[in-house]
């Protein structure tokens, strides 16, 4: 139905920057939001940033002021620009696409990318 292809991960020193990309294809017309998640080994997956189809954004407190989420509708691609990276940012980053119900309180469709590794060295 919806496929997500992620890229841009890699190894970077603390204080450096990376830009992650997530290209969406398939039946994307009904999607309401794109979300970046991350998961470190042995830890619970957590959301990092979200952007709605209308362009509004939200960020987790841990990345606020350092990460920026954006989208290019002509390319059906969402980006996560990460600056001032810290070792604590090391994780597999996942792109997520979802559709909500009419109240925007319940996810009724949910799609995931394969993840891309981000490693921040000290």
N, C-alpha and C positions, 0 to 999 in steps of 0.2 A: 504494500500500500504506500508506505513512505520509507525511503531509504536515506540514510545520513552517512556522509563520508567525511571523516575528520582528517586534519593534517596540521602541521606546524609545531608539534611537540619536539622536544630535544633537551639538550644539556646546556645550562646557562649558569653563570656565576651569580652569587647573591648581588642584588642591585641591578641586575640586567633586565632585559625585556624579551618577550616573545609575543607573537601573534598567532593564535589558533584560528583555524577556519573550519567551518562545517557546511558542506554543500548538501542541500536537500533536493530530492527528486521524488516523483510520483504524485500522488494525490495530495498536494499541499495546500489547496485552496481553502480548506476548512480549518487549518491550523490556527490556533489563537496565540500561542507563545512558543518561543524557543528558550531553552534553559541550558546553561552550562553547569554540570556537576563535576565533582572530583572525589576520588577515593584513594587514600593511602593504604598500604598493606596493613591488614589487621584493624582497620578503622572503618567506621560507617561512612557510607557515601553521603556527601553533603552538597547542597546546591550552592552555587557560587554567584551566578548572575542570571537575570531573566530579562527578556525583551518581548513585548507583546506585538501583535500584528499592527497595532496603532503606533508603535514606536516608544512607548513608555518603558522605563528600565527600573530594575531593582537589583540590589547587591547585598550579599552577606556582609556583616560587619567586619569580618576578617579581611576582606579585600576592598572594602569601600575606600575610594580615593586612589587606589592603585590599579584597579582593573576597569576596563571599559568594554561593554558589550554593544555591538552595532550589527546592522544587517544591510545587505544590498539586495533589494528585491529583484533587480534586473538579473542577478546571478543566483537568486535563491540561496544565498549564503549568509550565515551569521558568523561574526568574528568575536573573538575575545582578545583584546589587547591587554597584556599584562606587563606592568612596569614595577620597578622597585621590588623585584622578586626576592623572596626569602626562602631559606631552606624548608620552612614549614609549608611552603606552597608545593613541595614535591608530592606528586600524586599522578594517577591516571585521570585525565580529564575527559569527560563524556559529554557529547552533545545530545540533547533531549528535545523532542518536539511533541507538543501535546495540544489536545483539543478539550475545552471545558464545556460543561453544560450551560444552560441559559443563564444561570446565576453566577457563573465563573467560580464556583466553589468546589466543583467536583471534576476531576479529570476523567473523561470518557474514552479518550484515545491517547496512547502514549507510545512513543517510538524512541529508540536509542541508537546512537552510533557505536562503533567498536571501541572507541577510546584511543587517546594518544598520550604517551608518557611525557611528563614534564619533570625534569630533575634539576634542582637548584643546589649547587654546591656551595660550601662554606668558604 
